[in-house]
Amino acid sequence: MCGIVGYLGKGNTLDILMESLKRLEYRGYDSAGIAVFHKGRIEIRRCQGKIWDLECSLKGERLDGHLGIGHTRWATHGRPSEENAHPHKSGKVAVVHNGIIENYVTLKEVLIKEGRHFRSETDSEIIAHLIDKFIEEGLSFEEAVRKAMKKVKGSYALAILYEGAPDTLIAVRKESPLIVGIGKDECFVASDIPAILKYTRNMIFLEDEDIAVLSPRGVKITDLEGKKITRQPKEIQWDPVLAEKGGYKHFMLKEIHEQPRAVTDTIRGRISLNKGELFLEDIQLSAKTLKALKRIVIVACGTSWHAALIGKFILEELCRIPVEVDLGSEFRYRDPIMNKDTLLMLISQSGETADTLAALREGKKKQVKSLSICNVVDSSLARGSDGIIYTRAGPEIGVASTKAFTTQLIALYLFSLYLAQVQGKIKKEGIKELLKELVKLPRLMEEVLAGDHEIERIAKKYVNCRDFLYLARSINYPIALEGALKLKEISYIHAEGYPAGEMKHGPIALIDEDMPVMVLFTRDKTCEKVLGNIEEVKARSGKLIVVTTEKDKEVLRKADDIISIPKTNPLLTPAVFVIPLQLFAYHMAVLRGTDIDQPRNLAKSVTVE
């Protein structure tokens, strides 16, 4: 889970690499490094720590080359250190790598026996040694790369330089994202769009086992056998300004406040209020296929898994079809039961999550239709699925997902209505009413955001607490899981989320005067049960924070603190409930002085297992 950049052109290579790396720092921040041609040689500069540390170490440097690569690392093999930082160099070859080389131990033993010396603990250094070895044996730069790739097993995105080819950059991809940017008289390589969006909108998305050779003559793409491949550039519509902080202190806060706009963009052009119809053209699944569905399996990881759990409630309520939700990391290691009447749905912000992509491959083996919900256009998941619903959230830089999550919920809601429409489960008047509720949602979200100061006040009251419990029922219990996850991710406070009905099955043992309990309360068929949970918390002297759509006298009397949110359709309440929990986690983290956009040990896109 590292960030890769590369540049070939007439611009200031060092400045372009550093600027691009800063836009990828959410991918890794254990160490960073660059390799740039200077007077015919590859000069490497690396350091442990963040890109800012690398930038400081480079002050005063004058590297004159017009070709270079850069890397920001999230450690998998080898501890964070300068020696393990990328780029790695062997002889005249320099490499940056994202992924995992599964057979590196075997390869390393062979290379050591041949007299090669390793300077790092990483699996990535293997690649530099292999390419250098094959060049020494008489192969060309491109031939050596091709032969090396046939030797390694695992996942990789690579950018490679060779001193014998000072005008050539080679990029290779397998199961780790890598794109090539095409500018005017210049080319770029990056592991994610925001890195190079400032410089070009024209991107080529490399596929597995593509080898791209960048030179002043342009970009040539071949497969591992050397057969030429044509891949057309795609124009990216994202506004580069969206990837800037825009006056907010942190990307996470900006992205929380962008949610009403992001939800509006997810809805735009996909519904007709007058006709009570939905238009999801990218689904690419025929009405016949959708009508024949007997079961849906949703696979996701992390925050996207919480969205999937909510999607189960929505789909089963509106479509009356059984839905199973599975974690990508578990799904891939069993033999899931799926047949032609099953739809495999996959949810991922980046579209590059390794476990989710493995689930897609499992679905293809079983020949089931797949539909993905994704934010990144032309990501691996989007390209590999039979159908796609883009969330249109725009670039999300903060590691802790916020607007990507809420737009996933809206995409699930839209699909549920669409499927209900196709299957004839809801009449047009019913769909009209549900769509009317949906278009009100951005305004309701704005109302919640306007109460940010009250949430900050409550956070100050509880900032020194070491543990939290989050409780909710029905469709909102995954929001309890998500609220606890956000608090853990960015403030490093231990928190657990539970369906409120499970409180007596263990968590109640933890409740005392030092344990704040966050309860999500709304007037529905389970509200009396939740009131019972509130009583049980107070009976054990627990501190009670209630997020509620109601002015319930009993709740007001029992709660230590109240966060009021507006009412909406029960199926849309998760999108409203989640915002105060995001803001609460954010303010707790600010008060505790943690690194909010780049929390320790985490990376934005989990592209390795």
Secondary structure, 3 states (H helix, E strand, C coil): CCEEEEEECCCCHHHHHHHHHHCCHHHCCCEEEEEEEECCEEEEEEEECCHHHHHHHCCCCCCCCCEEEEEEECCCCCCCCCCCCCCEEECCEEEEEEEEECCHHHHHHHHHHCCCCCCCCCCCHHHHHHHHHHHHCCCCHHHHHHHHHHHCCEEEEEEEEECCCCCCEEEEEEECCCEEEEECCEEEEECCHHHCCCCCCEEEECCCCEEEEEECCEEEEECCCCCEECCCCEECCCCHHHHCCCCCCCHHHHHHHCHHHHHHHHHCCCEECCCCEECCHHHCCCHHHHHCCCEEEEEECHHHHHHHHHHHHHHHHHHCCCEEEEEHHHHCCCCCCCCCCEEEEEEECCCCCHHHHHHHHHHHHCCCEEEEEECCCCCHHHHHCCEEEECCCCCCCCCCCCHHHHHHHHHHHHHHHHHHHHHCCCCHHHHHHHHHHHHHHHHHHHHHHHCHHHHHHHHHHHCCCCEEEEEECHHHHHHHHHHHHHHHHHHCCEEEEEEHHHHHHCHHHHCCCCCEEEEEECCCCCHHHHHHHHHHHHHCCCEEEEEECCCCHHHHHHCCEEEECCCCCHHHHHHHHHHHHHHHHHHHHHHHCCCCCCCCCCCCCCCCC
